[in-house]
Amino acid sequence: MLKSLFSFIFWLALTVVGGIFLGLAGMYLYLSPSLPSVETLRDVKLQTPLRVYSADNKLIGEFGEQRRSPIRYKDIPKTYIDALLAAEDEGFYSHNGVSIKGLMRALSQLLITGERRSGGSTITMQVTRHFFLDKKKHFKRKFNEILLAMRIENELSKADILELYVNVIFLGNRAYGIQAAAHVYYGKPIDQLSTAQLATIAALPKAPSTVNPIANPERAKDRRDWILGRMTELKSITLDELKSATAEPITAELHQFSLDFEAPYVAELARQEALELLGPKAYTEGYSVYTSINTHLQEQAQKSVMLGLNQYDLRHGYRGPEAHNEASSAEKQLEALRQRPSQRNTVIAFITNISDSSLNVLLLNNETKKLEWPKISRGLRFYVSENQTVAPPTTASEAFKVGDIIRLAPNGDEWTLTQIPEAQSSLVSIDAFTGQILALIGGYDFHQSSFNRAVQAQRLPGSNFKPFLYAAALENGFTPATLVNDAPIVFNDDQLEGAWRPENSSGDFYGPMRLRKALYLSRNLVSIRILKTLGIKNALKNIDRFGVNPEALPHNLSLALGTHAVTPLSIAQGYTVFANGGYKIKPYLLDYITNPSNEIIYQTEKSIVCSSPLCTQNSPLDFKGDAFSLSEETQALTKAKPTSVIAPRVMSEDIAFLMDSMLKDVVRKGTAVKAKQIKRSDLAGKTGTTNGPVDAWFSGYAGGIVTTTWVGFDDNRSLGRNEYGGSAALPIWINYMEEALTNKPELIFPQPVNIVSVRINPETGERARINDQDAIFEFFRTKDAPQDADGNTPNVHQDAVDYHEELF
């Protein structure tokens, strides 16, 4: 009887085991053909954001939904691996992808409770789930996990599997992977974290939300301490290390993504270009975009724009409280402050009490202060209109009331009233010999307004356009000494809708004057007469060489006054022709793009002027009509840099020299004379102011760097009757260029062989007599130089005079 019982149990067990085996075999045969290939894991692409860098390798932007910083297995701290295995899979290095013990534990929990409390998944099984399977809990998926895990273990090393796992797991707060989590929760790389911090991150895969150290610090500590205890049991850490780690408080806090340098206008522009080139995959496949921006100059540009706008704003007066809120409780007052835009170097404050002589305010950090009215209003004028300011009220209660929200700026140990400027500005700085955009600012503050005025704003250039017209005049028989009448004129032009009476900005007229003087004094009537003499079509014939589309320009005489809309970037590009001696370059911001393997997949084609440092003095370009003859050295350079091309000459050397000379006089004695404080002899440029005045410009160059600055309102309001390019835009240019030109040698173009320097009478423009005490020197092309009484053309070299227009 007993023997029969044992025999029955034996055969029953054998049948059950056989049934299980046959069932598993059948499941394998059924599922195996539909399983994906493990080979795909060898070339897996982790979803990594787009990163934007400056020319000096500083991170200036990151774009993508997932924060991820892939890490190699060899760089994973051993303590983290110990913590992870203690929490998730202590037998990772010994099993073949499946933990029978873990599965049996999960099965027993299911049988006892009727609920699936754990899946018994190993790290390898979790990898299969992430890359190949959905996250729904059902038995078919579990079998697929098991089969795939066994395949993975057979084809990949443990190091490969662990590296995949730590880079793909979601750890809360948009952090994917352990390196990203270390930065998000602790603000530093994972190899700099303590044992307790590593255990905290190791706790997150189980439940990124419920054991999150920021959202639930108590539960995070419980889970962390349990992991540390398991590490002690597994002899990964000692009892002393356990005691020290568990005593450490939860120190995690949310760290915003840390950039090396803030250049949001540049980063956003680079993002747009990358998206256009790469499509949506730009955000996920780990591309890096390298821009042309020099962070040192970009920082100086940002400071210059902010300073210039603050100074303009101060000139036009304090406009009063930024906002008003009736909140009575401190909590609601703080909430009202949080709604206001943040601004560097300013503090937002809520007025809680007021008297004639002082204000009580609540600051955003919940601190209260008493401000003395005479101190915070010292030196201020109050705004009435863009043309009028008044002295501040004598008492605080006249200026403010309780509930007003004001902005303060530190002033030594005290505070003063301030405000965010309403006017805007842009700055573009370009290397005239390579096209490299060195700095680009699109407004006062990107977070206040992301509209990039450097490349998106279409504004009227005013007199900033005149040098392009003057260049055409010199090419068509005018000389710097040609007399043009600066006198009133009335035009009846159908395209201008009736009679047009243009004026100079000063309202007065000087009569006949030389072309050079008309440019540096920016005489509108002279420009109009030049254009009328040239003819519209003739003037526009070669305008595209300055990067200006001739089709977009008005075909009437208002063209002479810059009445067509352009971007600051296009104006800056135009001035590079004067700054590099007559060559057309194409500005670029995006330099090149690399993939995650650091291979260059795209590089911008660059136009290089051969007289730049990238071409040696022994490899000149010889201009022969429409063709270039390259030396062997230059040809070798071009082959070595297949993404670079030689910039075409679009203006003869003679005309470029004359224009450079005339633009230098704008600084020496004209509307940009303030720029002389930089103390360089190669400074050149042109101011620009439009009717209103609405737009204020200065475009200029020195040392091969071209910079354009613009100031105005987005809604085209007037800047104020006393604001011009020289008062609003030029100070920003000076502040930036003083730094940009530091240690940069002066660039003086040699006098071409076809240029002569002749003594002339400044009133008539004709060759001076020997006894003419007021004579000055002027440059001419040889064929245009005034002759003496015998018909001879004198050839006096530039060395004979320091400045061509100084008295003889």
C-alpha positions in Angstrom: 0.0 0.0 0.0 2.8 2.5 1.0 4.8 1.5 -2.0 1.8 2.2 -4.3 1.3 5.6 -2.6 5.0 6.6 -3.3 4.7 5.3 -6.8 1.6 7.4 -7.3 3.2 10.5 -5.9 6.3 9.9 -8.1 4.4 9.6 -11.3 2.1 12.6 -10.3 5.2 14.8 -9.7 6.8 13.5 -12.9 3.6 14.3 -14.8 3.4 17.8 -13.2 7.0 18.5 -14.0 6.6 17.1 -17.5 3.5 19.2 -18.0 5.3 22.3 -16.8 8.2 21.5 -19.1 5.9 20.8 -22.1 4.0 24.0 -21.3 7.2 26.0 -21.1 8.5 24.4 -24.3 5.3 25.1 -26.0 5.3 28.7 -24.8 8.9 29.0 -26.0 8.0 27.6 -29.5 5.0 29.9 -29.7 6.7 33.1 -28.5 10.2 32.7 -29.7 9.7 33.5 -33.4 8.0 36.8 -32.5 10.7 38.0 -30.1 12.9 40.9 -31.3 16.6 40.5 -32.0 18.9 41.2 -29.1 21.5 42.5 -31.7 19.6 45.8 -31.7 20.8 46.5 -28.2 24.4 46.7 -29.4 23.6 49.8 -31.4 20.9 51.3 -29.2 20.5 55.1 -29.3 19.6 56.6 -26.0 17.2 59.5 -26.2 19.6 62.3 -25.5 18.8 66.1 -25.8 20.2 68.5 -28.2 23.1 70.5 -26.7 24.4 73.8 -27.9 27.9 75.0 -27.3 29.9 78.2 -27.8 33.0 78.4 -29.9 35.0 78.0 -26.7 33.2 74.8 -25.8 30.9 76.2 -23.1 27.4 74.7 -22.9 24.9 77.5 -23.6 21.7 75.5 -24.2 19.9 72.1 -24.0 16.7 71.2 -25.7 14.7 67.9 -25.3 12.0 66.4 -23.0 14.4 64.0 -21.3 17.4 65.0 -19.3 20.0 62.4 -19.9 23.8 62.3 -19.6 25.0 58.8 -20.7 27.7 57.2 -18.6 30.1 54.3 -19.4 30.2 51.2 -17.2 33.8 52.0 -16.2 32.7 55.4 -14.9 29.9 54.0 -12.7 30.9 54.3 -9.0 31.3 50.8 -7.4 29.3 52.0 -4.4 26.4 52.8 -6.6 26.5 49.4 -8.2 26.5 47.8 -4.8 23.5 49.9 -3.7 21.6 49.2 -6.9 22.2 45.4 -6.7 21.2 45.4 -3.0 18.0 47.1 -3.9 17.1 45.5 -7.2 19.0 42.3 -7.9 21.6 41.0 -5.5 22.2 37.9 -7.7 22.8 39.9 -10.8 26.4 38.6 -11.4 25.4 34.9 -10.8 22.1 34.4 -12.6 21.5 33.9 -16.3 19.0 36.7 -16.6 16.2 35.1 -14.5 16.0 34.7 -10.7 14.1 31.6 -9.8 14.1 32.8 -6.2 12.6 36.1 -7.2 9.9 34.6 -9.4 8.9 32.1 -6.7 8.7 35.0 -4.2 6.4 36.9 -6.6 4.3 33.8 -7.2 3.9 33.1 -3.5 2.7 36.7 -2.9 0.2 36.3 -5.7 -1.2 33.0 -4.3 -1.3 34.3 -0.7 -2.7 37.8 -1.3 -4.3 37.5 -4.7 -2.3 40.6 -5.8 0.8 41.0 -7.9 3.0 43.0 -5.4 6.3 42.3 -7.2 7.2 40.9 -10.6 10.4 39.1 -9.5 12.2 40.9 -12.3 16.0 41.0 -12.5 17.9 44.0 -13.9 18.2 42.1 -17.2 14.4 41.6 -17.3 13.9 45.3 -16.7 16.2 46.1 -19.6 14.1 43.9 -21.9 10.9 45.6 -20.6 12.3 49.1 -21.4 13.6 48.4 -24.9 11.2 45.7 -26.2 8.0 45.3 -24.2 5.1 47.3 -22.9 4.6 47.9 -19.2 1.3 46.2 -18.8 1.3 43.4 -16.2 0.2 40.2 -17.8 1.6 36.6 -18.0 2.5 36.7 -21.7 4.7 39.7 -21.1 6.4 38.0 -18.2 7.2 35.0 -20.3 8.6 37.3 -23.0 10.7 39.0 -20.4 12.1 35.7 -19.2 13.0 34.5 -22.7 14.5 37.8 -23.8 16.5 38.1 -20.6 18.0 34.7 -21.2 18.9 35.7 -24.8 20.4 39.0 -23.6 22.5 37.3 -21.0 23.8 34.9 -23.7 24.8 37.6 -26.1 25.8 40.6 -23.9 28.2 40.9 -21.0 27.1 41.9 -17.5 28.8 45.2 -17.9 26.9 45.9 -21.2 23.6 45.1 -19.5 24.3 47.2 -16.5 25.4 50.1 -18.6 22.2 50.0 -20.6 20.1 49.8 -17.4 21.7 52.8 -15.6 21.3 55.0 -18.7 17.7 54.3 -19.4 15.9 54.1 -16.1 13.5 56.9 -15.2 14.4 58.5 -11.8 11.9 61.3 -11.5 11.9 65.0 -12.4 12.6 64.4 -16.1 15.9 62.6 -15.1 16.7 59.6 -17.2 19.8 57.7 -16.1 21.9 58.0 -13.0 24.2 60.8 -14.2 21.2 63.1 -15.0 19.7 62.2 -11.6 22.9 63.1 -9.8 22.7 66.6 -11.4 19.0 67.0 -10.9 19.0 66.1 -7.2 22.5 67.1 -6.0 23.8 69.4 -8.7 27.0 67.5 -9.3 28.3 64.4 -11.1 27.6 61.0 -9.7 31.2 60.2 -8.9 31.1 63.1 -6.4 28.2 61.8 -4.3 28.4 60.2 -0.9 27.4 56.7 -0.1 24.0 57.9 1.4 23.3 60.0 -1.7 24.2 57.0 -4.0 21.8 54.8 -2.1 19.1 57.5 -2.4 19.4 57.4 -6.2 19.5 53.6 -6.1 16.1 53.6 -4.4 14.4 55.6 -7.1 13.9 52.9 -9.9 11.3 51.1 -7.7 9.1 54.2 -7.4 10.4 57.5 -8.7 7.4 59.4 -7.3 6.7 57.8 -3.9 10.3 57.5 -2.7 11.4 60.8 -4.3 13.8 62.6 -2.0 12.3 66.0 -2.9 8.6 65.1 -2.9 8.7 62.5 0.0 12.0 62.9 2.0 10.8 60.7 4.8 9.9 57.8 2.6 13.0 58.3 0.6 15.1 58.1 3.8 13.3 54.9 4.9 14.0 53.2 1.5 17.6 54.6 1.5 18.3 53.2 5.0 16.9 49.8 4.0 19.2 49.7 1.1 22.2 50.7 3.3 21.2 47.9 5.6 21.1 45.4 2.8 24.5 46.6 1.6 25.9 45.9 5.1 24.4 42.3 5.0 26.0 41.8 1.6 29.3 43.2 3.1 29.4 46.0 0.6 29.9 48.5 3.4 31.0 48.2 7.0 28.9 48.8 10.1 30.7 52.1 10.7 29.9 53.2 7.2 26.3 52.1 7.7 26.1 54.2 10.9 27.7 57.2 9.2 25.5 57.0 6.1 22.2 56.5 7.9 23.0 59.5 10.1 23.3 61.7 7.0 20.1 63.8 6.4 18.3 63.9 3.0 20.0 66.8 1.3 18.5 66.4 -2.2 16.9 69.5 -3.8 15.8 70.3 -7.3 18.7 71.8 -9.3 17.8 73.5 -12.5 19.8 72.3 -15.5 23.1 74.1 -15.2 24.6 75.8 -18.2 28.2 76.9 -18.4 27.1 80.2 -19.9 23.8 82.0 -20.4 23.2 83.0 -24.1 19.5 82.3 -24.7 19.1 84.3 -27.9 22.0 82.4 -29.4 20.9 79.0 -28.1 17.4 79.5 -29.5 18.7 80.6 -32.9 21.0 77.5 -33.0 18.1 75.3 -32.0 16.0 76.6 -34.9 18.8 76.0 -37.4 19.5 72.5 -36.0 15.8 71.6 -36.2 15.6 72.8 -39.8 18.6 70.7 -40.7 17.9 67.5 -38.7 14.1 67.5 -38.1 12.5 66.3 -34.8 15.3 63.8 -34.2 17.4 66.8 -33.3 15.9 66.7 -29.8 16.5 63.0 -29.1 19.6 61.6 -30.7 22.3 63.4 -28.7 23.5 65.9 -31.3 25.8 68.7 -30.3 25.6 72.1 -32.0 28.7 74.2 -31.9 28.2 77.9 -32.6 30.6 80.7 -33.5 29.9 82.7 -30.3 32.8 83.9 -28.2 31.4 83.8 -24.6 33.7 86.6 -23.4 32.4 88.9 -26.1 28.9 87.7 -25.7 29.0 88.5 -22.0 30.3 92.0 -22.7 27.6 92.5 -25.4 24.9 91.5 -22.9 26.3 93.9 -20.3 26.6 96.7 -22.9 23.0 96.3 -24.1 21.6 96.3 -20.5 23.7 99.3 -19.4 22.8 101.3 -22.5 19.1 100.6 -22.1 19.3 101.4 -18.4 21.0 104.7 -19.1 18.4 105.6 -21.8 15.6 104.6 -19.4 17.1 106.7 -16.6 17.2 109.8 -18.9 13.5 109.5 -19.6 12.4 109.2 -16.0 10.8 106.7 -13.5 7.4 105.6 -14.7 6.0 104.6 -11.3 5.0 101.3 -9.7 5.3 98.2 -11.8 2.0 96.8 -10.7 -0.7 97.0 -8.0 -2.2 94.2 -6.0 -4.8 94.3 -3.2 -3.5 91.3 -1.4 -3.7 91.7 2.4 -1.9 88.5 3.7 1.8 88.1 3.5 1.3 84.8 1.7 -0.7 86.4 -1.1 1.7 89.3 -1.3 4.6 86.9 -1.8 2.5 85.1 -4.5 2.0 88.5 -6.2 5.7 89.1 -6.2 6.4 85.6 -7.7 4.2 86.5 -10.7 6.5 89.4 -11.6 9.4 88.8 -14.0 12.8 88.2 -12.4 15.6 90.5 -13.4 19.2 90.4 -12.6 20.6 93.1 -10.2 17.1 94.1 -9.2 14.8 93.1 -6.3 11.0 93.1 -6.5 9.1 94.5 -3.4 5.5 94.8 -2.2 4.6 98.1 -0.4 2.9 97.1 2.9 2.9 100.5 4.6 3.6 104.0 3.6 4.2 107.4 5.2 5.4 110.7 3.8 9.0 109.9 4.6 9.3 106.2 4.2 8.0 102.9 2.7 7.7 99.5 4.4 8.1 96.7 1.9 8.0 92.9 1.7 10.7 91.3 -0.4 10.5 88.0 -2.3 12.7 86.2 0.3 10.0 87.1 2.9 12.2 89.8 4.4 10.8 93.2 5.3 12.5 96.5 4.9 11.9 100.2 5.7 13.1 102.5 2.9 13.7 106.2 3.4 12.0 108.2 0.6 14.8 110.8 0.2 17.4 108.0 -0.3 15.5 105.7 -2.7 14.5 108.7 -4.9 17.8 110.4 -4.9 18.9 111.5 -8.4 15.7 110.3 -10.1 13.5 112.2 -12.4 9.9 111.1 -13.0 8.5 110.4 -16.4 5.9 112.7 -18.0 6.4 111.9 -21.6 9.3 110.7 -23.8 10.2 114.4 -24.1 9.6 115.6 -20.5 10.6 114.6 -17.0 9.9 116.2 -13.6 11.5 116.2 -10.1 10.2 113.4 -7.9 7.3 114.1 -5.5 8.4 115.5 -2.1 6.7 112.6 -0.2 6.5 108.9 -0.7 2.7 109.0 -0.3 2.4 111.2 -3.4 4.2 108.6 -5.5 2.9 105.3 -4.2 0.1 103.6 -2.2 -0.1 100.4 -0.3 -0.3 97.4 -2.6 2.0 98.9 -5.2 4.8 96.6 -6.5 8.1 98.3 -7.1 11.6 97.3 -8.2 14.7 98.2 -6.3 18.4 98.2 -7.2 21.4 98.0 -4.8 23.2 101.3 -4.5 26.1 100.7 -2.2 24.7 99.9 1.3 21.4 101.4 0.2 18.6 100.9 -2.3 17.3 103.1 -5.2 14.1 102.9 -7.3 14.6 101.2 -10.6 12.5 99.6 -13.4 12.8 97.3 -16.4 13.3 99.4 -19.5 10.5 99.4 -22.1 12.9 100.3 -24.9 14.7 97.4 -26.6 18.1 97.0 -28.2 20.1 94.5 -30.3 23.8 94.0 -31.0 25.5 91.9 -33.7 29.2 91.6 -33.9 31.0 89.8 -36.8 34.5 89.0 -37.8 34.7 90.8 -41.1 37.3 88.4 -42.6 35.6 85.0 -41.8 31.9 85.8 -41.2 32.1 84.4 -37.6 29.3 86.0 -35.5 31.2 86.8 -32.3 28.3 88.0 -30.3 24.6 88.4 -30.8 22.0 90.0 -28.5 18.3 90.1 -29.4 16.9 92.2 -26.6 17.2 93.4 -23.0 16.2 90.0 -21.5 15.3 86.8 -23.3 13.1 85.7 -20.5 11.2 89.0 -20.7 10.9 88.7 -24.5 12.2 85.9 -26.7 11.7 88.0 -29.9 15.2 88.2 -31.4 15.5 91.7 -32.7 19.0 91.1 -34.2 17.6 88.7 -36.8 13.8 89.1 -36.7 13.1 92.8 -36.3 12.7 94.6 -39.6 13.6 98.2 -38.8 14.3 101.3 -40.8 18.1 101.9 -41.0 18.0 105.6 -41.7 21.5 107.0 -42.3 23.0 103.7 -41.6 22.2 102.9 -45.2 24.0 106.0 -46.6 27.5 104.3 -46.9 26.1 101.8 -49.5 24.8 104.7 -51.6 28.0 106.7 -51.2 30.0 103.7 -52.4 27.9 103.6 -55.6 28.5 107.3 -56.1 32.3 106.9 -55.9 32.1 104.1 -58.5 30.1 106.4 -60.8 32.4 109.4 -61.0 31.9 111.2 -57.7 35.0 111.8 -55.5 35.2 112.6 -51.7 35.7 116.2 -52.8 32.7 116.4 -55.2 30.5 119.3 -54.1 26.8 118.6 -53.6 24.3 121.2 -52.5 22.8 120.8 -49.0 19.7 123.0 -49.6 16.0 122.6 -49.4 14.3 120.7 -52.2 10.7 119.7 -53.0 9.9 116.6 -55.1 6.6 115.8 -56.8 6.8 112.0 -57.0 3.7 109.9 -57.7 5.3 107.0 -55.7 5.6 109.3 -52.7 2.0 110.3 -52.8 2.5 114.0 -53.6 5.0 116.7 -52.7 7.9 115.6 -50.5 10.0 118.1 -48.6 12.9 116.2 -47.0 14.9 117.8 -44.2 18.1 117.3 -42.2 17.7 116.2 -38.7 18.9 119.6 -37.4 16.5 121.4 -39.6 19.2 123.7 -41.1 21.1 123.6 -44.4 24.8 124.2 -45.1 24.8 124.8 -48.9 27.4 123.2 -51.2 29.6 120.8 -49.4 32.1 118.1 -50.2 30.9 114.4 -50.3 33.2 113.5 -47.4 31.9 116.2 -45.1 28.3 115.4 -46.1 28.8 111.8 -44.9 30.4 112.6 -41.6 27.8 115.2 -40.9 25.0 112.9 -42.2 23.3 115.5 -44.5 20.1 114.1 -45.8 19.6 116.5 -48.7 23.1 115.6 -50.1 22.2 111.9 -50.1 18.9 112.6 -51.9 20.7 114.6 -54.6 23.4 111.9 -55.0 20.6 109.3 -55.5 18.8 111.6 -58.0 22.0 112.1 -59.9 22.9 108.3 -60.0 19.4 107.2 -60.8 17.5 104.5 -58.8 18.4 101.6 -61.1 22.1 102.5 -61.2 22.3 102.9 -57.4 20.6 99.5 -56.8 22.7 97.7 -59.5 25.2 96.2 -57.1 23.3 96.7 -53.8 23.1 92.9 -53.2 26.9 92.8 -52.5 26.0 94.3 -49.1 23.6 91.4 -48.3 20.6 93.6 -49.1 17.9 92.3 -51.4 17.3 94.9 -54.1 13.8 93.7 -54.7 12.8 94.6 -51.2 14.0 98.3 -51.5 11.7 101.2 -52.4 12.3 102.5 -56.0 12.0 106.1 -55.1 14.2 108.9 -53.6 13.3 108.0 -50.0 15.7 105.1 -50.5 18.5 107.7 -49.8 17.3 108.1 -46.2 17.0 104.4 -45.4 13.2 104.1 -45.5 13.2 100.4 -46.1 13.1 97.8 -43.3 16.1 95.6 -42.7 17.5 93.5 -39.8 20.5 94.6 -37.7 22.3 91.4 -38.9 21.9 92.4 -42.6 23.2 95.9 -41.9 26.2 94.4 -40.0 26.9 92.1 -43.0 26.9 95.1 -45.3 29.5 96.9 -43.3 31.9 94.0 -43.4 32.6 94.9 -47.0 34.1 98.2 -45.8 35.9 96.6 -42.9 37.7 93.8 -44.9 38.7 95.9 -48.0 35.9 95.0 -50.4 35.0 91.4 -50.0 31.6 89.8 -49.5 31.4 87.3 -46.6 28.4 85.3 -45.3 27.9 85.6 -41.5 27.4 82.3 -39.7 26.2 81.4 -36.2 26.0 77.6 -36.5 29.6 76.3 -37.1 29.2 72.5 -37.1 27.1 69.6 -35.6 28.4 66.4 -34.1 26.7 63.1 -33.4 27.0 61.2 -30.0 30.2 59.6 -31.4 31.7 63.1 -31.8 31.7 62.8 -35.6 31.0 66.0 -37.6 27.8 65.4 -39.5 27.3 69.0 -40.8 29.6 72.0 -41.2 28.6 75.4 -42.4 30.4 76.6 -45.6 32.4 79.7 -44.7 33.6 82.5 -47.0 37.1 83.6 -46.0 38.8 86.8 -47.1 42.3 85.8 -48.2 43.9 88.7 -46.4 42.6 87.3 -43.1 44.9 85.4 -40.7 43.6 82.2 -42.2 45.5 83.1 -45.4 49.2 83.9 -45.1 50.7 87.0 -46.5 52.5 84.7 -49.0 49.2 83.5 -50.6 47.5 86.6 -51.9 44.5 86.8 -54.2 45.0 88.6 -57.4 41.8 90.3 -58.6 41.5 89.9 -62.4 38.1 91.0 -63.5 35.6 88.4 -62.4 38.1 85.7 -61.7 40.7 84.9 -59.0 44.2 83.5 -59.3 45.1 81.5 -56.3 48.7 80.7 -55.1 49.5 77.1 -54.4 49.6 77.8 -50.7 46.0 79.2 -50.8 44.9 76.2 -52.9 46.3 73.9 -50.3 44.5 75.8 -47.6 41.2 75.5 -49.5 41.7 71.7 -49.9 42.5 71.4 -46.2 39.3 73.2 -45.3 36.7 71.9 -47.8 33.9 73.8 -46.0 35.7 77.1 -46.6 35.6 79.1 -49.9 37.4 82.2 -50.9 35.2 85.3 -50.4 34.5 87.1 -53.7 35.7 90.7 -54.1 32.6 92.9 -54.7 34.2 96.3 -54.4 37.5 97.5 -55.9 40.4 98.1 -53.6 40.4 101.8 -54.5 36.7 102.4 -53.6 37.0 100.3 -50.4 40.0 102.4 -49.4 38.1 105.7 -50.0 35.0 104.5 -48.2 37.1 103.4 -45.2 38.8 106.8 -45.1 35.4 108.6 -45.2 33.8 106.4 -42.6 36.8 107.0 -40.3 36.0 110.8 -40.4 32.5 110.0 -39.0 34.4 109.1 -35.8 37.2 111.7 -36.1 34.9 114.7 -36.5 31.4 113.7 -37.3 28.3 112.3 -35.6 30.2 109.5 -33.9 32.9 111.6 -32.3 32.2 110.1 -28.9 33.8 106.9 -30.1 37.2 108.6 -30.1 37.4 107.7 -26.4 38.5 104.2 -27.5 41.7 105.9 -28.7 42.3 104.0 -31.9 43.0 105.4 -35.4 41.2 102.5 -37.2 37.7 103.3 -35.9 35.1 103.8 -38.6 31.3 103.7 -38.9 28.0 105.5 -39.3 25.2 106.7 -37.1 21.6 106.3 -38.1 18.4 107.9 -36.8 14.9 107.7 -38.3 12.0 110.2 -38.1 10.4 110.4 -34.8 13.0 109.5 -33.8 11.9 105.9 -33.8 15.1 104.0 -34.6 18.6 104.7 -33.4 21.6 102.9 -34.9 25.4 102.8 -35.0 27.3 100.4 -37.3 31.0 100.5 -37.2 34.3 98.6 -37.2 37.9 98.4 -36.2 40.5 95.7 -36.1 38.4 93.5 -38.5 35.4 93.4 -36.1 32.1 94.9 -37.3 29.4 95.7 -34.8 25.9 97.0 -35.3 23.8 98.3 -32.4 20.1 99.3 -32.6 17.8 100.9 -30.0 14.0 101.4 -30.3 10.6 100.4 -29.1 8.8 97.3 -30.4 5.7 99.3 -31.0 7.6 102.0 -32.9 7.1 104.7 -30.3 9.3 107.8 -30.4 12.5 107.5 -28.5 12.3 111.2 -27.6 13.3 114.3 -29.5 16.9 114.4 -28.2 17.7 110.8 -28.9 19.8 109.9 -31.9 22.1 107.1 -33.1 25.0 109.0 -31.4 23.2 109.2 -28.0 21.2 106.0 -27.8 23.0 103.3 -29.9 26.6 104.6 -30.0 27.3 104.3 -26.2 26.4 100.6 -26.4 28.8 100.1 -29.3 31.6 101.9 -27.5 31.1 99.9 -24.3 31.2 96.6 -26.2 34.0 97.5 -28.7 36.4 98.8 -26.0 36.5 95.2 -24.7 36.3 93.5 -28.0 39.3 95.5 -29.3 41.5 94.9 -26.3 44.9 93.5 -27.4 43.7 93.6 -31.0 46.1 95.4 -33.3 44.9 98.4 -35.3 44.1 97.5 -38.9 45.1 100.2 -41.4 44.7 99.4 -45.1 47.7 100.3 -47.2 47.1 103.1 -49.8 46.5 101.5 -53.2 48.8 102.4 -56.0 45.8 103.9 -57.9 45.1 106.3 -55.0 46.7 109.7 -54.7 46.6 112.3 -52.0 46.1 115.9 -53.3 45.9 119.3 -51.6 42.5 120.8 -52.2 40.6 123.9 -51.3 38.0 122.6 -48.7 35.3 125.1 -50.0 35.6 124.3 -53.7 37.0 120.8 -53.8 39.5 121.9 -56.4 43.3 121.6 -56.3 44.7 124.2 -53.9 47.0 127.0 -54.8 50.5 127.0 -53.3 49.7 129.9 -51.0 46.3 128.5 -49.9 46.5 128.6 -46.1 43.3 126.6 -45.6 44.2 123.7 -47.9 43.6 120.2 -46.9 44.7 116.8 -48.3 42.1 114.5 -50.0 42.3 111.1 -51.5 41.4 110.5 -55.2 41.6 107.7 -57.6 44.3 108.7 -60.1 41.9 109.2 -63.0 39.7 111.4 -60.8 42.3 113.6 -59.2 42.1 117.4 -59.8 44.8 118.6 -62.2 47.0 121.6 -61.8 47.1 124.6 -64.2 49.4 122.6 -66.6 47.1 119.6 -66.6 49.3 117.5 -64.4 48.0 115.1 -61.7 50.2 115.3 -58.6 51.0 112.1 -56.8 51.5 112.9 -53.1 51.6 109.7 -51.0 49.5 109.3 -47.8 52.7 109.5 -45.7 52.9 113.2 -46.5 50.0 113.9 -44.1 48.7 112.3 -41.0 45.0 113.0 -41.7 43.9 113.9 -45.2 41.5 116.6 -44.0 43.7 118.3 -41.4 44.8 121.8 -42.3 48.0 122.0 -44.3 
